[in-house]
Amino acid sequence: MRKTLLAAALLGLGTSAYAQSSVTLYGRLDNGLEYQTGVPTSANASSSRLRVESGDWGTSLFGFEGVEDIGGGNKVTFHLEDGLNTVTGASGGVAGTAFSRYADVGIANDHYGTLLLGKQQWISNMVWDFDPLGQSNWSSASLVGGRNWPGSQNDVSYHTPTIGGFDAYGVYSLSGSTDFNGNTTAGAQNGRRDGLALTYSATLFQVRGIYDEIRSSTGGFTDVYASSREYFAGVNVFLGPVKVQVAYQGSHAPQALLGAPSTTNLEWGGVTYLVNPAVSLTAAAYHVNANNNGGSATLYTLAGTYSFSKRTLIALEAATVHNSSTGAFGLNANEPGTGDAPLQGHGQSGVFIDLQHAF
């Protein structure tokens, strides 16, 4: 009788523990056809390009999330996530990195907030919520050289609960080396980072401000597109089926090389109209100015999505970039004048159609 009761008790404990823990596998696959003009073929010539491309509308990725209730309102969480190039099957991160986007563990409490340790997307990725194109491949990130996209190692972050509509998020990323501000170790990320975001959310609108710093391997602010101080302010306005989004983003690198841009100012605005639960349409414009003859550019874009289901959609986007005589900004998130960015003073246009499935 005692053995039976003991077995039943152990079975009950096991069932209870299992019910309080969960692990979720999730992912997103995004592939499409992309046509783009103004792709340099030499220092003086450009041509057009047609290709199959991964992640134009949204990064292809897969990951694991887990949570365990340890009592007292506390939960242990973990998050592992890697980006994918689903055209080639390769990881979207640095070679040899298993999880290029997230690899963190922490403790969450509904009353006290969430503390995380490990690799995460950098705080500037929180611009995503205020970009009409959700930081698709041709959007705000295009005009800041991907400054909003980097992952970050050695992070300690804290996210408060929402109180009276307000919440705050702070992150501090140690350099991970004997140099407190910099890190010259081969293959390591840039130096020390820190950032703070404050958000207020209401029924009709949402406001967010962000300040962050990314230091170079030598500990300074040497590249406005890679190691700089960044300031962001954005507003979302919700008007039934219409969402209006306006934002400003400025970057400053006081130790930039002589003659290189040390300041950029980026503004944008856009409108998204939810025609019905399956169809949405978006129009947006982004304008950037870079000092020290870094030039200026304006990106205009129109996009639409059709959702076949809650997990599958098709996206269509057309965009064009117009540069000033000294500008070399492109549709893709490369620093001006690098990669497939157009020649100085030239424009670039493109269109893509993507099929995206989430699981």
N, C-alpha and C positions, 0 to 999 in steps of 0.2 A: 504494500500500500504506500509506504514511504517512498519507494523507488518510483512509483507511478506519479506521486505528487511532485517529486523532485524533477522528474522528466518533464512534466507539464509546466512547472515553473520555469525551467530552463528554456523550454520551447517558447513560452510567453515572453521571456526576456529577449530571446533572439528575434522574435517577431517585432517586438517594440523597437529594438535597436535598428532593425532593417527599415521600419516605417519612418524613422527619424532621419534617415540618410538617403541621399540620392546622387546619382551621377548621370549627366546628360551628354550625349554625343550630338553635335549639331554641325551645320556647315552651310555653305552657299557656293554655288557654281554659276559663273557668269562668263559666257562666251558670245562672241558676235563677229560681224563683218564690219570693218572700218575702212573708210576712204578718206585720205588726207592729202591736201595740196601743200606746196611750199616747203617740202622736205628737202634739205640741202643735199646735193650730190657732190659738191666741191665748194671751194671758197667763193666761187662766183656764180654758181648755177644751182637750180632747184628743180624738183620734179614732183609728181604725184605718186601716191602709194596706196595699194589695196592689200589688206591683210586680214587674217583671222586673229582676233585679239582677245585676251582674257582680262576681265575686270574693268571694262570701260564704265559700265553703269555702277558697279560695286565690286569691291575686292573679292576674289574667290578665296575661300578659306574653309578650314574645319577646326573643330576644337572640342574640348571637354570642360564641363563645369560640374563642380560637386559641392555639396553642402551637407554638414552633419550637425544636428541639434545636440549640443552638449549640456543643455539645461540652463536655468537661470536667465532665459531670454538670449543666450549666446549661441552663435552658430560658427562653426569653422568652415571656411570656404576655400576653394581652389579654382584656378582658371588656367587652362593650357590652350593656346591657339596659334596656328600657323597659317600664313598666307600661301596661296597656291597660284602657279601659272598653269591653268587648265588647258592651255594650248600645247604645252610641252610636258606637263606633268611634274615640273620642277617645283621645289619650294620657292615661295616668294621672298624668302629672307636671305641672309648671308649664308654662303656655303658652309656646311657643317653645323648650322643652327637648326635644332629640331622644332622649336616653337619660336617663330620670329616676331610674334605680336604680343602674346601674353604667356607668362609663366610665374604665377604668383599664388601665395597662400596668405590667409588672414582670418580675422575674427570680426563678425558682424553682430550688431545689437540694434534692435529697432529704436531704442531710446538713446543710445550713445553713439551710434554711427558705425562706420566700417574702417578698419585698419588693415592695410595690405602691404606685403613685402614681396619684392621680386621684380620681374620684367613686365612692363605695361606699355600701352600706347601713351605717348607724351600728352600732357595736359592741353596743348594747342589743338589736339584732335577734337576737343569740345566745341570748336568752331562749327563742326558738322551740323549741329542742330539749327544753325542760323544761316546756312548756305542753301539757297533755293534748289540747287542741284545735289545737295547732300554730299558735297565733296566728291562727286563723280570725277572721272578722269579729266574732264574739261569743265573746270569750275574755278573756285577761288584759289585752290592750290596751284593752278596753272601759272598764276602771276606772281607767286612767291617761291618758285622753285621747289615746291613740296615741303616748305618749312612747317606746315601743319601736320605732316604725316609721320614723323619719325617715331620709332619705338624707343624705349628708354630702359636701361639696365640699372641694377642696384637701387631700385626705388623704395621709398617709404612713403605711403600715401594715406590720407585720412579724409573721409567723406562724412559730413555731419548728417543727421536726420533733417528732414524738412520741418521748419518751425515757423508758423505764420506765413508760409509761402516762400521763405528764404532757405537756401541751403548753400554750404560752402564746401569746396574741395581744395585740398592742398597737397603738394607732392614735393619731396626732396630727394634728389638723386645724387648719391655720393660718387666721387670719381672712381673709386675702387682701386686707387693706386697710392703710392707714397707722396704724390703731388696732390694736395688737397683740392685745388681748382682744376688742374689739368690731368691728362692721361696720355702719355706718348707710347703706351704699350701697343704693339702691332695687333691690329684686329679689334681693338677696344673701341667703345663709343667715345664721343667727345668728352670733355671734362664735366665738372659738376653742373647740375641743373637744379632749378627750383621754380615753383609756380603756384599761383593761387587763383581760384575762380569763385565768383559769387553770383548766384542765380536767384531771381525772384520770379515765381510762376503764379499766374492768376488765370481765371477763366478766359478772359479776352486777350491777354498778352503775356509775354515772357521776356525778361531782360537778363542779359548775362555780361559780366565784365571779367576779363582774364589778363593777368600779367605773368609772364614767364621769362626765364633766362636759360639759354643753352650756351655753355662755354666751349671754346675750342680745345684741342688737345694741349695747347700751351696755357690754357686757363683764361684766355681773353675773349673779347667779342670781335672777331676778325672777319666775319663774312655775313652780310645782312641776310643771306638766304640759308645759312647753315648754323652759324654760331652768333647769336644776337639776342638782344632784349626785344620782347614783343608785347604790344598792347592791343587789346581787342575789346570792342563794345558792340553788342548786337541786340536787335529787338525783333521779336515775332509778334504779329498781330493776327488774331484768329477771328474771322468774320464769316461764320457758318462754313460754307464750302470753299471759301477763299482764305488763303494765308498770304500775308504780306511780310517780307523779310528785308531788313535794312541793317548794314553793318559797316564798321570801320576796323581796319587792322593796320597797325604801324610797326615797323621793325627798325632797330637801330644798332649799328655795329661801330662803336667809336674808334676801334683799333683796326678798321679795314685798311687794306693796302692803299697807298697814296694813288688817287685817281679812280679807285673803285667805288661803287655806290656804298654809302654808309647809312642811308636812310631810305626806306620805301614807305609810301602811304597808299593803301588799297581801300577803296570804297566799293560797295555793291548794293544792289537792290533787285528784288524779284517778286513775282506773284505766282502762286500755284492755285489752280482751280480744279477742285474735285468735281468733275462733270457728273459722275455717278460712282457707286462703290468700286467699279472696275476700271474707270478711266480717269486719268489726271493729266493736266497740261501745265507746263511751266515756262515762263519767259523771264530772263534775267540779264543784267548787264554788270560787268566788273571793270573797274578802271584803276590802274596803278601808275604811280610816278616814282621814279628813282633818281636821286640826286647825282651829282658828279658825272653828268652826261650818260647816266644809266638809261635814260629814255623813259617814255611812257607808252601805255598800250591800253586798249579797250577791247574786252571780249564780250561779244553778244551771242546769246544762245537761246534756242527753243527746244523743248523736249516734251515728250509724252510717254506715258506708260499705259499698258493694258494688262490687267491681272486676270489670268485664266482661273486662278484659285488663290487661296491664302498664301500659297507657297511658290507659285510660278507666275512670272510676268514677262512681257516683252517690252523693251524700252527703245525709243528712237530719239536721237539727239543730233541736232545740226548746230554748228558753232563757227564763228569766225573771229580772228584777232587782227586788229589794225594797230600797227606800230608807228611811233614817231620816227624821225630820221635817225635817231640814235638808239631806238628800242629794238630788242631782239627776243621778245616774249613769244612763246608758242602755246599751242593747245595743251600739250602734255606738260607735266610738272617737272620740267628740267630748268636749271638755272639759265637765264637768258644767254643765247649764243652757244649753248652746249647741247649735245645729243641731237635730237631732231627738231630743235627750235629753229625758226626761220632765219635767214640772213638778216643782218642789221638793216632796219628800215623797211623790210618786207612784211607782208601779211601771211596769214595761214588760215585755211578753212578746212572743214571736215564734216563728215556725217557718219554715224554708226548705228547699227541695229543689233541689240543684244537680247539673248534669251537667258533668263536668270531663274534658278530654282534653289530654294532653301529647304533644308531638312533638319 
